[in-house]
Amino acid sequence: MRRECIETSIENLRSYHKLYNELTGAQLFSISRRIGATRSRQSGGLPHGDFIVTQRRANPILAKLLLSLAGGPLLRTLNRLSTDARATQQAVLRRILAECKDTVYGREHGFSSIRTIDEYRRAVPISDFEGHRRYVERMCAGERDVLFPGKPLMYNTTSGTTDKPKFIPVSHEYFSGAFQRLSRLWLYAVMRDNPTIYNGQSLSAVAPAVDGHVADGTPHGSISGVTYRSIPGVLKKTYSTPYPIICITDYLKKYYAMMRYALACDITFIVCPSPSNLLRFHQTTMESFGDLVRDIHDGTLRSDIAECIAEADREPALAALKPNRARARHLESLLRTHGEALRPKHYWPDLACVNTWKQGNFALVLPRLDGYFPEKTVLREFGYLASEARAGIVLGNDWTHSVPAAHVYHFEFVPEEERVSPDPRTLLAHELEAGKRYYLLFTNGSGLYRYDINDIVEVIGCYGQLPLFRFIQKGEGVTSLTGEKLSEQQVIQAVQDAVARHSVHVEFFRMLCDRQSLTYRLYVEFGESSSVQARRVFGDLVDQRLKQINCEYQVKRESHRLAIPQLVEMKPGSAQRFKETLINRRLTTDGQYKETFLTKNPVHAEILGSLAVSSPA
C-alpha cells in the first residue's frame, strides 16, 4: 500500500511538471489576476499575476523530487551531447536556420540556402546590438516575423553602448523551452551538490518582471523576474520575499523590505548574482536593526516602506506578516552578543549555499565577504549569464568556470589577438585551446545572430568535447565594476552634456575604472575660464547624466552598490603630458596614439595620478 502511494505521488508530480511546462512561457503574461485572487482566497496568499505568497513552508522532499525529475534528464542530455561537440553545434545551427528562414532577417540573409557553417559566416556578419537594433525597433512597433517567427513574449532590458537601452527580444519558444530548461538544469545542479538548500527559505536578488512596455504593448523588464514570478508552486513556497516587494522602485526601501521578510526566516539558500548585493543586504540590516526587529516582533512593515508596495498588493502583503516575538528576541540577543561584529552567519546559521558571480571584477569584492557566512556555507560560482543569454552552466561547487550550453546556442570564438582584424577568424567550440582567451559570439534562436557581446573568456579545460571557460572581463570600450557596463561613448556624452549645461571649459578628461578600489575616478583638466563653483559641481552633473544614459548604472548608483565617481582635478597641460609620457615609455607612438576616454589600464592610472593637482582619495 505504501509503495502504491509513493508511485501515485511520483506520477502526480510528473503530471504537475508536464502541466507547468505547457503553461509557462506563451501564457505567462496572460494568466488572469482573477485566477490569482481565487487561489489567494483558497490558500491565504497574496495575488500578483501568477505569484502567490503563502505562509506554508515548502516540503523539502517534494522540492528535491520535483527538481530531480526536471533536472536529471537535462543533465544526462547535456552529458550525451557533449561527447560530439561538432555534431551538436551543427544540429543547433540547422534548427535555428530552419525555424527562422521565413523571417525578415532570415530572408535578407538567405537562411533557406545555408548548408554549412562557412556559408553562415559569409551570409551573416558579426554584429553587436546596434547591428540588430533596426530589426528590434520594427518588432517593438508591432511587426511580426522579423527576427524570429511571431512576436516576442517580452524584452529583457539592459544598457547599451549608446544612450538608448537594449531591448533583448525573448520569444515564447525560447523562454518556455531553452531558457526554462537551462534554469532547471542550473537549479538541479546546485541542489545535487547542496541537498539542504530547501530545508529553510531562500533569498533572491532579482529585478521586476515588467518595467514598462514598448510601442505595441509588449512588456520589457527582467527575465530573471519573470522566472521568479513563474516558478512552480512547490519551489515558490521557499521564497522569503514576495514578488510585490521585488517591485519596490526605491532601492534602499526595497532592501529594507527584503530583509524584513528574510530576517524572520531561516535562510538556507541565497541567489544573488552580484556579491555587492550581499554587502548591501547586511549593511541594511545593521543600519536599520532596531526597526527591522520591531517589525518582526509586531508582524508589521514600517509605514514608509509599506507605502511603496503597489496599492493593489499592499493590504494582502501586510496581512501575510505575522508577529514573531521569539525571533525578534533572538535577533536582539545576537546583537548584544556580537555588536558591530554581527554577521549573516549569526542570524542565518543554516545557510547552505550562496550562488553568486565570482569571476571578472566581482572577484575583487569576495574578500570583503570573509567571515560573513558559516564555515559550511558554499559560495558557488553563478556561471556565464548575461541579459542576452544564459550561455554557461556551472555543474559543481568547486567550479570557477562554465560549460557552454552548446545544445541550445550556437557559439563562435574570436581569438583575443585577432579582435582588431577587419575580418577576424572565428573558431568553433571543439577547436579551442586551453589557456587561450577569446571573444564570445553566439546565435540564440531568439533574434540574435553571430552576436558580439564584447566579453573575453578564457578556456581552462574541457567537458567531453566542449570547452570549459571562465569570464575574464568586458572587452574594448566597456568597463564594469558591479554590472553597470559603462561604455566610452556614454562617458563622452555625459561629459559633453555637462560641459554644455554648465558652460564649463574642459581641456582634457579621462574616466578611470579602478578595479582595486571598485571606484570610478573622473580626471579633468579645466580651462582657466572655469569658475570654482562650476568645477565643484561638474562631477555631480556627469554622474546625473550617466544615470539618465545608462539604466544599469542608475540601478547600481541608486542602490549604493556603486559610489559616485570621484572628481580629480588635473594640472594645466595634462593632455599633452599624458600623451608624451606614453610615447616616452614606448607604449605608443605619435602616429599610433589613440584618445581613450574610459580606461582601466593600471599604467594610465599611475600617469593620471601623477598629473593630479592633489592625490585622489
Summary of the structure (lengths in Angstrom):
residues: 617
radius of gyration: 25.6
end to end distance: 72.7
largest distance: 90.6
contacts: 2009
relative contact order: 0.10
helix: 46%
strand: 19%
